[in-house]
Amino acid sequence: MLRSLAHSVTIVAALLNLFIHFYPDILNSTDKCNWHKFEDTRLHSTVSFINQLPQSISEKVLLNFPSLVDHSALRTPSVRGDKAIKDIHMLTFGDPQINGNWQLTKYIKRLDNYGNDYYLGHIYNTMKQRLSPSHVAVMGDLFSSQWILDSEFYNRTNRFVERLFPRPIEYKRNVKETHAKHENYDWNQWLSQEVEMDPKHRYDSRVYADVYDWFFPENKFPNYENPLFINLTGNHDIGYSGDATWQHMARFHHLFGQNNYVINYNQGTPEEWRLVVLDSMSLEGPALQEEFVSYTWSFLEHLNASNADFKGATVLLTHIPFYKKEGLCADGPEHKYYENYEKEPYKNGKLRSQNHLAYDISQKVLSIIFPNKDQNGIILTGHDHVGCDDWYNFVDGEWVASKEKNNTERESVREIVVRAMMGDFEGQTGIVTGHFSDKWAFEFSYCSFVVQHWWWASKVAILLSVLLESVNWLS
């Protein structure tokens, strides 16, 4: 009886773990969990006999065993013929919102937080190994609350780089050293530097060229082992503008990077494109620190001045979606302001929360970010956990959101509100593919996992299997 039970549990454990490791092909069609094929291409292997298999079979083998992929074959020839460029391959993850542990946190909740970290990490590791992206973006709300002391901010950041999105030590050394010291960050020093900085110098320090690796910026081709990692500011990271403080912004800059910047790729070539990271938390007010709003609009004004020399397409990453009428997404337009707030009366009248950017702000930003009428573009946001997919069409002098594409006056711009990667939303990975033919084109798909209970079941099943097989062997 015990032997049969032990063997049965072992079989279940094996099946569950096979399920969670091969979920992209088990739960999704292969095209949803792969880069979009703009042309009739196939993955190539370093093992010759795999290339002789039917494409439907070889592709599944190579996607699930990526060490066999010939990455040199992923290069897309340039139309100029004098160099090779890469398609844009970006993984996006919406709003992980990891919780913290406090002195009174019950052990069952601590265990849940521990498991949730590795559940989210399993999604990232599976998709990174499967697809070897050039870029990875976490769409803001990295944490569940901005109202935490520096000590807890360091704790969660350490979990972020160790469990959720693990990287080699050189990419996380600053996080590890800050966590080890566990001292309050000197945000006053950072404040002084920012206030004294010349606006043009601030912008210039946030403009990059052909960067695929923050640690080795001189390497001008994608690092498939360690893709360019982008962390966006969310309302649960620095706060809405009505409660974002210098302390919030300083520690985010210190451990996660700048809140506004642009990376220009392939400048001066037909394949020119740019990646714009925009802090939408600091676009509107009234703000607690109006300097943040001023700095973000200064960034946009300088970016607008550079548009005369920019002929390419734009990929925009920001947290809060743009304005759209009620009914297009789960969240409709909404702004709330502090009123009669006795706990912190100095916040009264300031922006407390928002679902979308305001109409006029959306119009201004869209026109600056997407200046070229003959070019496609794509917007990737977070915030609305359910996710959404719309087109911004330019109609009679204004940007109008719609489910339909209408590019009679200029090329339309697609906005993807990336569905959350949390278990309640089936652990989504957003897959963005950009491809240049006569101009850039963009496609997006989701690769879905399952609610976190299945991940837990696979781990509990392993423990039960080991326990029962051990008892069976001893008896």
WONORVEN-V272692 format. One record per backbone hydrogen bond with DSSP energy under -1.0 kcal/mol. CO is the residue of the C=O (numbers start at 1). NH is the residue of the N-H. E is the energy in kcal/mol with one decimal. If there is no record, write none. Layout:
CO;NH;E
CO;NH;E
This chain:
1;5;-2.3
2;6;-2.8
3;7;-2.5
4;8;-2.3
5;9;-2.6
6;10;-2.2
7;11;-2.2
8;12;-2.3
9;13;-2.7
10;14;-2.4
11;15;-2.5
12;16;-2.8
13;17;-2.2
14;18;-2.2
15;19;-2.3
16;20;-2.2
17;21;-1.5
18;22;-1.8
22;26;-1.5
23;27;-3.0
29;32;-1.4
39;41;-2.0
44;70;-3.2
50;53;-1.2
54;57;-1.1
54;58;-2.8
55;59;-2.5
57;61;-2.1
58;62;-2.5
59;63;-2.4
60;64;-1.7
61;65;-1.5
65;68;-2.1
66;69;-1.8
68;46;-2.3
69;71;-1.1
70;73;-1.2
71;74;-1.8
72;75;-1.0
76;85;-1.9
83;78;-1.3
85;76;-2.3
88;434;-2.5
89;134;-2.6
89;135;-2.1
90;432;-3.1
91;137;-2.7
92;430;-2.9
93;139;-2.7
94;421;-3.0
98;144;-1.8
102;105;-1.5
106;110;-2.2
107;111;-2.5
108;112;-1.8
109;113;-2.6
110;114;-2.3
111;115;-2.7
112;116;-2.5
113;117;-1.9
114;118;-1.4
115;119;-2.3
116;120;-2.5
117;121;-2.2
118;122;-2.2
119;123;-1.5
120;124;-2.0
121;125;-2.9
122;126;-2.4
123;127;-2.3
124;128;-2.9
125;129;-2.2
126;130;-1.8
127;131;-2.4
128;132;-2.4
134;228;-2.0
135;91;-2.3
136;230;-2.6
137;93;-2.5
138;140;-1.0
138;232;-2.2
141;97;-2.4
142;98;-2.2
146;148;-1.8
149;153;-2.2
150;154;-2.6
151;155;-1.8
152;156;-2.5
153;157;-2.1
154;158;-2.4
155;159;-1.9
156;160;-2.4
157;161;-1.9
158;162;-1.4
159;163;-3.0
159;164;-1.5
160;165;-2.7
168;171;-1.4
169;172;-1.2
172;176;-2.5
173;177;-2.8
174;178;-2.2
175;179;-2.5
176;180;-2.3
177;181;-2.0
178;182;-2.4
185;187;-2.1
186;190;-1.2
187;191;-2.6
188;192;-2.2
189;193;-1.9
190;194;-2.4
191;195;-2.7
192;196;-2.0
198;202;-2.7
199;203;-2.2
200;204;-2.7
201;205;-2.2
203;206;-2.0
204;207;-1.3
206;262;-2.4
208;264;-2.9
216;219;-2.0
228;136;-2.8
230;138;-2.6
234;237;-1.9
234;238;-2.3
240;243;-2.1
240;244;-1.3
241;288;-3.0
245;249;-2.2
246;250;-2.8
247;251;-2.0
248;252;-1.5
249;253;-2.4
250;254;-2.3
251;255;-1.9
252;256;-3.2
252;257;-1.0
261;277;-3.0
262;208;-2.5
263;275;-2.6
264;210;-3.2
265;273;-2.0
266;269;-1.7
269;272;-1.5
272;313;-1.2
273;265;-3.2
274;315;-2.6
275;263;-2.5
276;317;-2.9
277;261;-2.1
278;280;-1.4
279;282;-1.5
286;351;-2.6
289;292;-1.6
290;294;-2.3
291;295;-2.9
292;296;-2.1
293;297;-2.3
294;298;-2.1
295;299;-2.2
296;300;-2.0
297;301;-2.6
298;302;-2.3
299;303;-2.3
300;304;-2.7
301;305;-1.8
302;306;-1.2
304;307;-1.1
306;309;-1.4
307;310;-1.2
313;274;-2.1
314;378;-1.8
315;276;-2.6
316;380;-2.8
317;278;-2.5
319;382;-2.0
321;357;-2.1
325;328;-1.4
334;355;-2.2
336;352;-3.0
336;353;-1.6
338;349;-3.3
340;342;-1.2
344;347;-2.2
345;348;-1.5
347;350;-2.5
350;338;-2.6
353;336;-2.7
358;362;-2.6
359;363;-2.2
360;364;-2.0
361;365;-2.6
362;366;-2.5
363;367;-1.7
364;368;-1.6
365;369;-2.9
366;370;-2.2
372;375;-1.6
373;411;-3.0
377;414;-1.5
378;316;-2.6
379;416;-3.2
380;318;-2.2
381;418;-2.8
382;384;-2.3
384;387;-1.3
385;420;-2.1
388;417;-2.4
390;415;-2.9
391;402;-2.3
392;413;-2.1
393;400;-2.9
395;398;-1.2
398;395;-2.8
400;393;-2.7
402;391;-3.3
413;392;-3.5
414;379;-3.1
415;390;-2.3
416;381;-2.4
417;388;-1.8
420;428;-1.1
422;425;-1.8
422;427;-1.8
423;426;-1.9
426;449;-2.4
429;447;-2.3
430;92;-3.1
431;445;-1.6
432;90;-2.5
433;443;-2.4
434;88;-2.0
435;441;-2.2
439;437;-1.7
441;435;-2.6
443;433;-2.6
445;431;-3.2
447;429;-1.4
451;454;-1.7
452;456;-2.2
453;457;-2.5
454;458;-1.8
455;459;-1.5
456;460;-2.9
457;461;-2.4
458;462;-1.2
459;463;-1.9
460;464;-2.6
461;465;-2.4
462;466;-2.7
463;467;-2.5
464;468;-3.1
465;469;-2.8
466;470;-2.0
467;471;-2.4
468;472;-2.6
469;473;-2.3
470;474;-2.6
471;475;-2.1
